[in-house]
Amino acid sequence: MYFEAVDHAGHDCGPTAPETQAALKKVDAALSALRDGLEAQDLWDQTQLIAPLTTA
């Protein structure tokens, strides 16, 4: 999965801009929903998430 909103907001508005913070909150909510879904199916303990972070 790629969450482009954070990348775009960070480049367009800066890393501390309200737009970037709002994008991060949306990604956090999406990842929470993913985890909740995996937990509901008893798959969370078998799952490995890799989150590469980059700066440019």
TIMI-2910 file (N, C-alpha, C, CB; in pm, 1 decimal, decimal comma, always signed):
<rs>
+----------+----------+----------+----------+----------+----------+----------+----------+----------+----------+----------+----------+------+
!      n_x !      n_y !      n_z !     ca_x !     ca_y !     ca_z !      c_x !      c_y !      c_z !     cb_x !     cb_y !     cb_z ! resn !
+----------+----------+----------+----------+----------+----------+----------+----------+----------+----------+----------+----------+------+
!    +84,6 !   -117,0 !     +0,0 !     +0,0 !     +0,0 !     +0,0 !    +88,7 !   +122,7 !     +0,0 !    -96,0 !     +0,1 !   +121,0 !  Met !
!    +45,3 !   +221,2 !    -68,4 !   +117,9 !   +347,8 !    -72,4 !    +18,8 !   +459,0 !    -42,2 !   +187,8 !   +370,2 !   -211,1 !  Tyr !
!    +50,8 !   +540,9 !    +55,1 !    -35,8 !   +651,1 !    +94,1 !    +26,4 !   +780,6 !    +42,9 !    -56,4 !   +655,4 !   +249,2 !  Phe !
!    -12,4 !   +818,2 !    -75,6 !    +52,2 !   +932,0 !   -140,8 !    +14,8 !  +1066,8 !    -80,8 !    +18,2 !   +932,1 !   -285,8 !  Glu !
!    -94,6 !  +1075,4 !     -9,6 !   -139,1 !  +1204,1 !    +43,9 !    -35,5 !  +1266,5 !   +136,7 !   -270,4 !  +1187,1 !   +117,9 !  Ala !
!    +28,2 !  +1184,4 !   +218,7 !   +129,0 !  +1236,7 !   +311,1 !   +250,0 !  +1287,7 !   +233,2 !   +172,0 !  +1127,9 !   +412,7 !  Val !
!   +291,9 !  +1210,6 !   +133,4 !   +405,9 !  +1250,0 !    +51,3 !   +378,4 !  +1382,3 !    -20,2 !   +438,6 !  +1140,2 !    -51,0 !  Asp !
!   +262,7 !  +1390,8 !    -81,9 !   +229,1 !  +1513,0 !   -155,5 !   +214,5 !  +1633,0 !    -62,8 !   +100,6 !  +1493,2 !   -234,4 !  His !
!   +145,3 !  +1614,7 !    +47,3 !   +127,4 !  +1725,7 !   +140,2 !   +261,6 !  +1771,5 !   +196,8 !    +32,8 !  +1685,5 !   +254,0 !  Ala !
!   +347,5 !  +1675,7 !   +227,3 !   +478,8 !  +1710,8 !   +281,3 !   +562,2 !  +1790,8 !   +183,6 !   +553,4 !  +1586,3 !   +320,6 !  Gly !
!   +559,2 !  +1750,9 !    +56,6 !   +635,9 !  +1823,6 !    -44,5 !   +572,9 !  +1958,0 !    -77,8 !   +648,5 !  +1740,2 !   -170,8 !  His !
!   +441,0 !  +1959,6 !    -87,3 !   +371,4 !  +2082,1 !   -127,2 !   +361,8 !  +2185,8 !    -16,0 !   +233,6 !  +2048,2 !   -174,8 !  Asp !
!   +342,0 !  +2139,3 !   +106,6 !   +311,7 !  +2230,8 !   +216,2 !   +416,5 !  +2232,9 !   +327,6 !   +179,8 !  +2195,1 !   +274,5 !  Cys !
!   +502,6 !  +2133,1 !   +330,4 !   +603,1 !  +2124,4 !   +435,7 !   +566,2 !  +2019,8 !   +538,2 !   +621,2 !  +2258,8 !   +503,1 !  Gly !
!   +666,4 !  +1966,6 !   +606,7 !   +642,3 !  +1855,9 !   +698,8 !   +560,6 !  +1890,7 !   +822,8 !   +771,5 !  +1800,5 !   +741,6 !  Pro !
!   +557,4 !  +2015,9 !   +860,2 !   +482,4 !  +2053,0 !   +981,0 !   +352,3 !  +2125,3 !   +949,1 !   +567,9 !  +2140,6 !  +1070,4 !  Thr !
!   +316,5 !  +2130,5 !   +822,7 !   +194,8 !  +2201,6 !   +781,1 !    +69,5 !  +2127,9 !   +828,2 !   +191,8 !  +2217,9 !   +627,9 !  Ala !
!    -38,4 !  +2200,8 !   +851,0 !   -164,0 !  +2137,0 !   +891,3 !   -212,9 !  +2034,0 !   +789,0 !   -271,2 !  +2242,7 !   +912,3 !  Pro !
!   -187,1 !  +2058,7 !   +661,3 !   -228,5 !  +1964,3 !   +557,6 !   -155,7 !  +1829,8 !   +571,4 !   -202,5 !  +2024,0 !   +418,6 !  Glu !
!    -28,6 !  +1837,1 !   +607,4 !    +49,9 !  +1715,8 !   +626,1 !     +2,3 !  +1641,9 !   +750,1 !   +199,8 !  +1748,6 !   +637,2 !  Thr !
!    -25,0 !  +1714,6 !   +854,9 !    -75,7 !  +1652,3 !   +977,3 !   -210,9 !  +1585,2 !   +952,1 !    -88,5 !  +1757,0 !  +1089,7 !  Gln !
!   -297,6 !  +1650,2 !   +873,5 !   -428,1 !  +1591,5 !   +841,5 !   -411,3 !  +1463,8 !   +758,8 !   -515,7 !  +1693,3 !   +765,1 !  Ala !
!   -317,8 !  +1466,0 !   +665,3 !   -291,6 !  +1346,5 !   +584,1 !   -239,3 !  +1233,1 !   +672,1 !   -190,0 !  +1378,2 !   +471,5 !  Ala !
!   -152,8 !  +1264,6 !   +765,7 !   -101,5 !  +1162,8 !   +857,3 !   -213,6 !  +1101,5 !   +941,0 !     +5,2 !  +1223,1 !   +948,8 !  Leu !
!   -307,1 !  +1183,5 !   +984,3 !   -419,0 !  +1132,0 !  +1063,0 !   -503,7 !  +1035,6 !   +980,6 !   -505,6 !  +1247,5 !  +1114,8 !  Lys !
!   -521,4 !  +1064,9 !   +851,1 !   -598,5 !   +975,1 !   +765,0 !   -525,7 !   +841,8 !   +747,3 !   -624,0 !  +1040,8 !   +627,5 !  Lys !
!   -395,6 !   +846,8 !   +728,7 !   -318,2 !   +723,9 !   +714,7 !   -322,8 !   +644,7 !   +844,3 !   -172,5 !   +754,9 !   +675,6 !  Val !
!   -311,5 !   +713,0 !   +956,9 !   -320,0 !   +645,7 !  +1086,1 !   -453,9 !   +573,2 !  +1100,4 !   -301,5 !   +746,7 !  +1200,7 !  Asp !
!   -561,3 !   +637,5 !  +1059,3 !   -693,7 !   +575,8 !  +1066,9 !   -702,3 !   +454,4 !   +974,5 !   -803,0 !   +678,0 !  +1030,7 !  Ala !
!   -644,1 !   +464,8 !   +855,8 !   -646,8 !   +352,4 !   +761,8 !   -567,5 !   +233,9 !   +816,2 !   -590,6 !   +395,1 !   +625,2 !  Ala !
!   -451,3 !   +260,5 !   +873,8 !   -370,9 !   +152,7 !   +930,6 !   -438,5 !    +91,2 !  +1053,1 !   -232,2 !   +204,5 !   +968,0 !  Leu !
!   -506,8 !   +173,0 !  +1130,0 !   -583,0 !   +120,6 !  +1244,7 !   -694,8 !    +29,7 !  +1197,5 !   -641,0 !   +235,7 !  +1329,1 !  Ser !
!   -762,5 !    +67,9 !  +1089,2 !   -869,3 !    -15,5 !  +1034,6 !   -812,0 !   -147,5 !   +982,2 !   -944,3 !    +59,3 !   +922,0 !  Ala !
!   -694,8 !   -141,9 !   +919,8 !   -629,0 !   -263,4 !   +872,2 !   -598,1 !   -355,9 !   +989,4 !   -499,7 !   -228,9 !   +795,3 !  Leu !
!   -540,1 !   -299,5 !  +1092,9 !   -507,8 !   -381,2 !  +1210,3 !   -634,3 !   -439,5 !  +1273,1 !   -430,9 !   -297,6 !  +1314,3 !  Arg !
!   -735,8 !   -358,4 !  +1288,1 !   -861,3 !   -407,2 !  +1346,9 !   -918,4 !   -522,4 !  +1265,2 !   -964,3 !   -293,4 !  +1356,6 !  Asp !
!   -913,8 !   -510,0 !  +1132,7 !   -964,7 !   -616,0 !  +1046,4 !   -884,2 !   -744,2 !  +1059,8 !   -964,5 !   -570,3 !   +902,3 !  Gly !
!   -753,0 !   -729,4 !  +1066,2 !   -667,9 !   -847,3 !  +1083,8 !   -690,3 !   -912,5 !  +1219,2 !   -520,9 !   -809,7 !  +1068,3 !  Leu !
!   -705,9 !   -830,1 !  +1322,0 !   -733,4 !   -884,9 !  +1455,2 !   -868,1 !   -957,4 !  +1458,2 !   -731,5 !   -772,8 !  +1560,6 !  Glu !
!   -968,1 !   -901,2 !  +1392,3 !  -1101,2 !   -961,8 !  +1390,4 !  -1099,5 !  -1099,1 !  +1324,4 !  -1199,5 !   -870,8 !  +1318,0 !  Ala !
!  -1004,5 !  -1120,0 !  +1234,2 !   -993,2 !  -1248,7 !  +1165,2 !   -883,8 !  -1337,2 !  +1226,2 !   -964,6 !  -1225,8 !  +1016,7 !  Gln !
!   -836,5 !  -1297,9 !  +1342,9 !   -728,6 !  -1370,0 !  +1412,1 !   -603,9 !  -1385,8 !  +1325,4 !   -777,6 !  -1507,1 !  +1455,9 !  Asp !
!   -571,5 !  -1283,4 !  +1249,4 !   -454,4 !  -1286,2 !  +1162,4 !   -344,7 !  -1190,3 !  +1206,2 !   -495,2 !  -1254,1 !  +1022,2 !  Leu !
!   -373,8 !  -1105,8 !  +1303,1 !   -276,9 !  -1003,4 !  +1341,8 !   -145,1 !  -1063,5 !  +1390,4 !   -335,6 !   -915,0 !  +1450,1 !  Trp !
!   -152,5 !  -1168,9 !  +1469,5 !    -30,9 !  -1230,5 !  +1523,9 !    +55,6 !  -1296,3 !  +1416,6 !    -68,1 !  -1333,5 !  +1628,4 !  Asp !
!     -1,5 !  -1319,2 !  +1299,1 !    +71,5 !  -1382,6 !  +1190,0 !   +116,5 !  -1280,6 !  +1084,5 !    -15,0 !  -1490,0 !  +1125,0 !  Gln !
!    +91,7 !  -1154,8 !  +1110,7 !   +115,2 !  -1050,5 !  +1011,9 !   +238,5 !   -968,6 !  +1047,0 !     -6,6 !   -959,8 !  +1000,4 !  Thr !
!   +315,4 !   -937,2 !   +945,5 !   +428,6 !   -846,4 !   +961,4 !   +406,1 !   -726,8 !   +868,8 !   +565,2 !   -918,6 !   +929,6 !  Gln !
!   +406,2 !   -609,7 !   +925,7 !   +394,8 !   -488,6 !   +845,7 !   +531,8 !   -422,2 !   +838,8 !   +288,2 !   -391,4 !   +905,0 !  Leu !
!   +569,9 !   -385,3 !   +720,7 !   +696,0 !   -314,9 !   +700,5 !   +660,8 !   -176,0 !   +649,3 !   +791,3 !   -391,8 !   +600,4 !  Ile !
!   +706,8 !    -75,4 !   +719,8 !   +673,8 !    +62,3 !   +684,1 !   +801,1 !   +140,2 !   +651,8 !   +596,0 !   +131,1 !   +798,5 !  Ala !
!   +843,0 !   +138,0 !   +525,1 !   +960,9 !   +216,9 !   +489,3 !   +924,8 !   +365,2 !   +485,1 !  +1018,5 !   +171,2 !   +352,7 !  Pro !
!  +1005,1 !   +443,9 !   +547,2 !   +984,1 !   +589,0 !   +549,7 !  +1103,5 !   +655,2 !   +481,1 !   +966,6 !   +642,3 !   +697,3 !  Leu !
!  +1074,0 !   +753,9 !   +400,7 !  +1181,3 !   +822,6 !   +331,2 !  +1165,8 !   +973,4 !   +345,0 !  +1184,0 !   +782,4 !   +183,7 !  Thr !
!  +1272,9 !  +1041,5 !   +326,0 !  +1270,1 !  +1187,0 !   +318,4 !  +1346,6 !  +1226,5 !   +192,2 !  +1332,5 !  +1253,8 !   +447,8 !  Thr !
!  +1305,2 !  +1333,8 !   +136,6 !  +1374,5 !  +1378,1 !    +14,2 !  +1393,8 !  +1527,9 !    +18,5 !  +1295,4 !  +1337,9 !   -113,2 !  Ala !
+----------+----------+----------+----------+----------+----------+----------+----------+----------+----------+----------+----------+------+
</rs>
